[in-house]
């Protein structure tokens, strides 16, 4: 009989979530470096460089890889000869570990979990509760796999019950372009096939815990149908040309992981969940001898990437920027932004829309300003702001026409991922622009923020409206004032260059 003490499990969970907040799995780092070496698209190569530089900076500074430090997901396999010495339930022990991790004063992590999700949506302030999946198995050990899953990739989860004769490959190739860039490619696709609907989704999530090994599989060749599917999907997904950050390029997925389970004769449940450029997971065992120990990887495991900003970037002073200046930008241009940059995302946009609808004055003058879609991590000593990468811009599409119009008067926006057709039309109609920062480069972006103050809605926490003072913040023009979009042109160009999938099919 193995006795697992309450404090050992709690501290192990806390240490693990801190560890993965700033250390990428090394197999992921190597896969991104390999993609960087192969990449021929300049825009995608620059994005991959930023992801790698950010990853090393996070490892060196022990600060989050991404401002979205994720929702805690824990898979436990409990040996049937294990006994817990605890006055808490298993869920309560996990939650206390998460609470400690996310409230650590040396590296506070962003609290993103909201209670009453269909109602008041109140932040729990400590990222609890975790989502726990528990299985009883033979043995005398506690097997723990955990992950911090960000909202951008989770929001792109896909599910369908196909007809038994339908093609899984065709379904993935139809869904992947529709997912856009909000999941921050390149990353890993987790796919669950079979079982029941909830089983397929659970397998897709669990598949993401496995190491990146597709290059080893390519080298040795497949041994079964699942491995054949992995190779086919890896090749065809990358042939779509979506590329890093959706900018168009050779690498969209770094690996495809598949788990399957027997299913009903009338059904073919399939689920797909992506892991983003902030892939974070860890596996450890407890055997009753104490808390888990995590050995920091050597910094020599990270590649040295000489990145000093996007090649050929033009400097932009936000404080003197005019609509005429914005009109000279072209989709794909690299910019370095300096000056005062407002922030705001989902909750702030809703507050602004409500104030306008009631005819009330706004707490901030947005006219001729740029807004950055971000929910930063709290700063620690010496920081103006914690890691502050972009959030998915498509969630703000419903507000864009209002924000660009006369009642609010924005000049442009910074976020990540594509915009919908109505939003692109609105940007064109107002002579505005939409720029993207690299998702998965939050600590790197935060280094460009020299000052930060809350201007409105402080009760919203990380969703408050801030004013950032930025210096040479790297962005790319994603939609210009003429309505040209890199998220349309880039993947179309690279899909044609790769030439394995006809344009007409997608």
C-alpha positions in Angstrom: 0.0 0.0 0.0 1.4 3.4 -1.1 0.4 6.4 1.0 0.3 9.7 -0.9 0.4 12.6 1.5 -1.9 15.6 0.9 1.0 18.1 0.9 3.1 16.1 -1.6 0.3 16.1 -4.2 -0.6 19.7 -3.7 3.0 20.9 -3.9 3.7 18.7 -6.9 0.8 20.2 -8.8 1.8 23.7 -7.9 5.5 23.2 -8.9 4.4 21.5 -12.2 2.2 24.4 -13.3 4.9 26.9 -12.5 7.5 24.8 -14.4 5.4 24.6 -17.5 4.6 28.2 -17.5 8.1 29.1 -18.5 9.6 25.8 -19.9 8.5 24.5 -23.2 8.8 20.8 -23.6 12.2 20.3 -25.3 10.7 18.1 -28.0 8.5 21.1 -29.0 11.5 23.5 -29.0 13.4 21.1 -31.4 10.4 20.7 -33.6 9.9 24.5 -33.9 13.6 24.9 -34.7 13.4 22.3 -37.4 10.4 24.1 -38.9 12.4 27.4 -38.7 15.3 25.9 -40.6 13.0 24.5 -43.3 10.8 27.6 -43.7 10.9 29.6 -46.9 8.2 32.2 -46.2 9.9 35.3 -44.8 6.9 36.2 -42.7 6.4 32.8 -41.3 10.2 32.4 -40.6 10.1 35.7 -38.7 7.2 34.5 -36.6 9.0 31.2 -35.8 12.1 33.2 -34.8 10.0 35.2 -32.4 8.5 32.1 -30.9 11.9 30.6 -30.3 13.4 33.8 -28.9 10.4 34.2 -26.6 10.7 30.6 -25.5 14.4 31.1 -24.5 13.6 34.4 -22.8 10.8 32.8 -20.7 13.1 29.9 -19.7 15.9 32.4 -18.7 13.6 34.8 -16.9 11.2 32.2 -15.3 8.2 34.2 -16.7 5.2 32.9 -18.7 5.7 31.9 -22.3 2.2 33.3 -23.1 0.0 35.8 -21.3 -2.8 33.2 -21.5 -1.4 30.9 -18.8 -4.2 28.5 -19.5 -6.9 26.5 -17.8 -5.5 23.7 -15.6 -6.2 20.2 -17.0 -5.1 17.2 -15.1 -5.2 13.5 -16.0 -4.7 11.1 -13.1 -4.2 7.4 -13.1 -4.6 6.2 -9.5 -3.1 2.9 -8.6 -5.6 0.8 -6.8 -3.0 0.1 -4.1 -2.7 3.9 -3.4 -4.2 5.5 -0.3 -4.4 9.2 0.2 -3.5 10.7 3.6 -5.7 13.8 3.3 -8.8 15.5 4.7 -9.4 16.9 1.2 -11.0 15.4 -1.9 -8.8 14.7 -4.9 -10.4 17.6 -6.7 -9.7 19.9 -3.7 -6.0 18.8 -3.5 -5.6 19.5 -7.2 -7.3 22.9 -6.9 -5.1 23.9 -4.0 -2.1 23.1 -6.1 -3.4 25.2 -8.9 -4.2 28.0 -6.5 -0.6 28.0 -5.2 0.9 27.9 -8.7 -1.2 30.8 -10.1 -0.8 33.0 -7.0 3.0 32.5 -6.7 4.4 36.0 -6.0 7.7 35.3 -7.8 5.9 34.4 -11.0 2.2 35.2 -10.8 0.1 33.5 -13.6 -2.9 35.1 -15.2 -6.2 34.1 -13.6 -8.5 33.4 -16.6 -11.2 31.1 -15.1 -14.7 32.6 -14.8 -17.5 31.1 -12.6 -21.1 31.4 -13.7 -20.1 31.1 -17.3 -23.5 31.7 -18.8 -24.3 34.5 -16.3 -22.2 37.0 -14.5 -18.9 35.4 -15.6 -17.0 36.3 -12.4 -13.3 35.7 -12.3 -12.3 33.1 -9.6 -9.1 35.1 -9.2 -6.9 32.0 -8.7 -7.6 29.9 -11.9 -9.5 27.3 -10.0 -11.2 24.9 -10.4 -9.1 22.7 -12.5 -10.6 20.1 -15.0 -9.6 16.7 -13.6 -10.0 13.3 -15.3 -9.4 10.3 -13.0 -8.9 6.6 -13.8 -8.4 3.7 -11.4 -5.6 1.4 -12.6 -3.7 -1.6 -11.2 -0.5 -0.6 -9.3 0.8 1.4 -6.3 1.6 4.7 -7.9 -0.1 7.9 -8.8 0.5 8.9 -12.5 -0.1 12.6 -13.2 -0.2 14.3 -16.6 -1.2 17.9 -16.7 -1.4 20.8 -19.1 -2.2 24.5 -19.2 -4.5 25.0 -22.2 -5.0 28.5 -23.5 -8.4 29.7 -24.7 -7.3 30.5 -28.3 -6.5 26.9 -29.1 -9.3 25.5 -27.0 -11.9 27.6 -28.8 -10.9 25.9 -32.1 -11.9 22.4 -30.9 -13.8 20.5 -33.5 -16.3 17.7 -33.2 -18.5 15.7 -35.5 -20.2 12.4 -35.8 -19.4 11.2 -39.3 -21.1 8.5 -41.3 -19.1 5.3 -41.0 -18.1 5.5 -44.7 -16.9 9.2 -44.4 -13.2 10.1 -44.6 -11.5 11.3 -41.5 -8.8 12.9 -43.6 -11.3 14.9 -45.7 -13.0 16.1 -42.5 -9.7 17.3 -41.0 -8.7 19.1 -44.2 -12.1 20.8 -44.4 -12.0 21.9 -40.8 -8.4 23.1 -40.5 -8.7 26.1 -42.8 -11.9 27.1 -41.1 -10.1 27.2 -37.7 -8.0 30.1 -39.0 -5.0 31.3 -37.1 -6.6 31.8 -33.7 -5.0 28.6 -32.4 -1.5 30.1 -33.0 0.0 27.6 -35.4 2.4 25.9 -35.7 1.3 23.4 -33.1 0.1 19.8 -32.6 -3.2 18.4 -33.6 -4.8 16.0 -31.1 -7.4 13.7 -32.8 -9.8 11.3 -31.1 -11.6 8.7 -33.2 -14.4 6.5 -32.1 -16.1 5.7 -28.8 -18.9 8.1 -28.0 -18.9 11.9 -28.5 -17.5 12.7 -25.1 -14.9 9.9 -25.4 -13.7 11.2 -28.8 -13.1 14.7 -27.3 -11.4 13.4 -24.3 -9.0 11.3 -26.4 -8.2 14.3 -28.6 -7.2 16.2 -25.5 -5.3 13.3 -24.0 -3.4 12.7 -27.3 -1.8 16.1 -27.0 0.1 14.9 -23.9 2.3 12.7 -26.1 5.8 13.8 -27.2 6.4 15.2 -30.7 7.9 12.3 -32.7 6.5 12.6 -36.3 10.0 12.9 -37.8 11.0 9.6 -36.1 7.8 8.1 -37.6 8.7 9.5 -41.1 12.2 8.0 -40.8 11.1 4.5 -39.8 7.7 4.3 -41.6 4.2 3.3 -40.3 3.4 0.1 -38.5 -0.4 0.4 -38.4 -3.3 2.3 -39.7 -3.2 5.0 -37.0 0.4 5.7 -37.9 -0.5 5.8 -41.6 -3.2 8.3 -40.8 -0.8 10.5 -38.8 1.6 10.7 -41.7 -1.1 11.4 -44.3 -2.6 14.1 -42.1 0.7 15.7 -41.3 1.6 15.9 -45.0 -1.7 17.2 -46.2 -2.3 19.6 -43.3 1.0 21.3 -44.1 0.2 21.3 -47.8 -2.7 23.7 -47.0 0.0 26.4 -46.7 -1.6 28.0 -43.7 1.8 28.5 -42.1 3.0 30.0 -38.8 0.4 32.5 -37.4 -1.7 31.9 -40.6 0.7 34.0 -42.6 1.4 31.3 -45.2 4.3 28.9 -45.2 5.5 25.4 -45.1 4.7 24.4 -41.5 1.2 24.6 -40.0 1.4 21.5 -37.8 4.4 20.1 -36.0 2.8 16.7 -35.3 -0.5 14.9 -35.5 -1.4 12.6 -32.6 -4.3 10.2 -32.8 -6.1 8.0 -30.2 -8.9 5.7 -31.1 -11.5 3.5 -29.3 -14.1 1.0 -30.5 -17.4 2.7 -31.5 -21.0 1.9 -32.5 -21.5 0.3 -35.9 -23.7 3.3 -36.9 -21.3 6.0 -35.8 -17.9 7.5 -36.4 -17.3 10.2 -33.7 -14.3 12.3 -34.4 -12.8 15.2 -32.5 -9.8 17.5 -33.1 -8.2 19.8 -30.6 -5.0 21.8 -31.4 -2.1 22.7 -29.1 -0.8 26.1 -29.8 2.7 27.7 -30.0 2.5 27.9 -26.2 2.3 24.1 -25.8 2.7 23.3 -22.1 2.4 19.9 -20.5 4.2 17.6 -18.0 4.2 14.0 -16.8 5.2 12.8 -13.4 4.7 10.0 -10.9 4.2 10.0 -7.1 5.2 6.8 -5.2 4.8 8.0 -1.6 8.4 9.1 -1.2 7.6 12.8 -1.4 6.7 15.5 -3.9 7.8 15.3 -7.5 11.1 17.0 -8.5 11.4 18.7 -11.9 14.9 19.1 -13.3 15.3 22.4 -15.2 16.5 21.8 -18.7 19.9 23.3 -19.7 19.6 26.6 -21.6 21.9 25.2 -24.2 19.0 23.1 -25.3 17.5 26.3 -26.8 18.8 27.5 -30.2 20.6 30.8 -30.5 18.5 32.8 -32.9 19.8 36.2 -33.9 16.6 38.3 -34.0 16.7 42.0 -33.8 13.2 42.8 -35.1 11.5 42.1 -38.4 13.7 42.7 -41.5 12.9 46.0 -43.2 10.5 47.1 -40.5 9.4 50.7 -40.6 9.1 52.7 -37.4 5.7 54.2 -36.5 5.0 56.9 -33.9 1.6 56.2 -32.6 1.3 59.6 -31.0 1.4 61.5 -34.3 -0.1 58.8 -36.5 -2.7 60.0 -39.0 -5.3 58.3 -41.2 -3.2 59.4 -44.2 -0.2 57.6 -42.7 -2.2 54.4 -42.2 -3.3 54.6 -45.9 0.3 54.1 -47.0 0.7 50.8 -45.2 0.3 47.5 -47.2 -0.8 44.1 -46.0 2.4 42.2 -45.0 4.4 45.3 -44.0 6.4 44.9 -40.8 6.2 47.8 -38.3 7.8 48.8 -35.1 5.3 50.7 -33.0 6.3 53.4 -30.4 4.2 55.7 -28.3 0.9 55.3 -26.5 -1.2 52.2 -27.2 -4.5 51.5 -25.6 -5.6 48.0 -24.7 -9.0 46.3 -24.5 -10.6 43.0 -25.2 -13.9 41.1 -24.8 -15.3 42.5 -21.6 -14.1 46.1 -22.2 -15.6 46.1 -25.7 -18.9 45.0 -24.3 -18.8 47.8 -21.7 -18.0 50.4 -24.4 -20.8 49.2 -26.6 -23.2 49.4 -23.7 -22.2 52.9 -22.9 -22.6 54.0 -26.5 -26.0 52.3 -26.7 -27.1 54.3 -23.6 -25.8 57.5 -25.0 -23.3 57.9 -22.1 -19.8 59.3 -22.4 -16.8 57.0 -22.7 -14.1 56.9 -20.0 -11.3 57.1 -22.5 -10.9 59.2 -25.7 -10.3 56.5 -28.4 -10.3 58.9 -31.4 -7.3 58.3 -33.7 -5.8 55.8 -31.4 -4.8 52.1 -31.8 -6.1 49.4 -29.4 -4.3 46.3 -28.5 -6.4 43.1 -27.8 -4.5 41.8 -24.8 -5.0 40.6 -21.2 -1.6 40.8 -19.6 0.0 38.9 -16.8 0.5 41.0 -13.6 4.0 42.5 -13.5 6.7 41.7 -10.9 9.5 43.9 -9.7 11.0 45.9 -12.5 8.4 45.1 -15.1 6.0 47.7 -16.6 3.7 44.7 -17.4 3.9 41.0 -17.4 3.9 38.9 -20.6 1.4 40.6 -22.9 0.9 38.8 -26.2 -2.2 39.3 -28.4 -5.5 37.6 -28.0 -7.6 36.3 -30.9 -9.1 39.3 -32.7 -12.1 37.5 -34.3 -13.8 37.6 -30.9 -13.9 41.4 -31.3 -15.3 41.4 -34.8 -18.8 42.1 -33.6 -17.6 45.4 -32.1 -15.3 46.6 -34.9 -17.7 48.7 -36.9 -18.7 50.5 -33.7 -15.1 51.0 -32.6 -13.9 52.4 -35.9 -17.0 54.6 -36.4 -17.5 58.2 -35.4 -18.9 57.3 -32.0 -15.6 55.8 -30.8 -13.2 56.7 -33.6 -10.3 54.2 -33.4 -7.7 54.3 -36.2 -6.7 50.7 -35.9 -6.2 47.5 -33.9 -3.5 45.0 -32.9 -4.3 41.4 -32.2 -3.7 37.9 -33.6 -5.4 35.8 -36.2 -7.6 36.7 -39.2 -10.7 39.0 -39.3 -14.1 38.0 -40.7 -15.2 39.4 -44.1 -17.6 41.9 -42.6 -14.8 43.2 -40.3 -12.4 43.5 -43.3 -15.1 45.5 -45.1 -15.4 47.8 -42.1 -11.7 48.3 -41.9 -11.7 49.2 -45.6 -14.7 51.5 -45.3 -13.1 53.5 -42.4 -9.6 53.6 -43.9 -8.3 51.9 -40.9 -5.8 49.0 -40.4 -5.5 45.8 -38.4 -2.0 44.6 -37.3 -1.0 41.3 -35.7 1.6 40.5 -33.1 2.9 37.0 -32.8 0.9 34.7 -30.6 3.3 32.7 -28.5 5.8 35.6 -28.1 4.2 37.3 -25.1 7.3 37.8 -23.0 9.2 39.2 -26.0 6.3 41.6 -26.8 6.1 42.7 -23.2 9.8 43.8 -23.3 8.6 46.6 -25.7 6.2 47.9 -23.1 8.0 50.6 -21.0 5.0 51.8 -19.0 1.4 50.8 -18.2 -1.5 52.4 -16.4 -5.2 51.5 -16.1 -7.5 54.0 -17.6 -10.9 52.4 -17.3 -12.8 49.4 -15.9 -10.2 48.4 -13.2 -12.6 45.9 -11.8 -12.2 43.8 -15.0 -8.6 42.9 -13.9 -6.6 41.8 -16.9 -9.5 42.8 -19.2 -9.3 46.5 -18.0 -8.4 49.3 -20.5 -4.8 50.1 -20.1 -2.5 52.7 -21.8 0.8 51.1 -22.7 3.9 53.2 -23.5 5.6 51.0 -26.1 9.0 51.2 -27.9 9.6 49.3 -31.1 6.8 46.8 -30.6 6.9 44.4 -33.6 3.7 43.9 -35.6 2.7 43.0 -39.1 0.0 44.8 -41.1 -2.6 42.0 -41.5 -5.5 44.0 -43.1 -4.6 47.3 -44.8 -6.8 50.3 -45.5 -7.7 48.9 -48.9 -9.1 45.6 -47.4 -6.1 43.4 -48.4 -5.6 40.6 -45.9 -2.4 38.6 -45.4 -4.4 35.8 -43.9 -6.1 35.3 -47.3 -3.2 36.0 -49.6 -0.4 34.2 -47.6 -2.0 30.8 -47.3 -3.3 31.0 -50.9 0.1 31.7 -52.2 1.9 29.0 -50.2 -0.8 26.4 -50.9 -0.2 27.0 -54.6 3.5 26.8 -54.2 3.4 23.6 -52.3 1.0 22.3 -55.0 -0.3 19.1 -53.3 -3.9 20.3 -52.7 -5.8 22.1 -55.5 -7.0 25.6 -54.5 -10.5 24.8 -55.6 -11.0 22.3 -52.8 -10.5 24.8 -50.1 
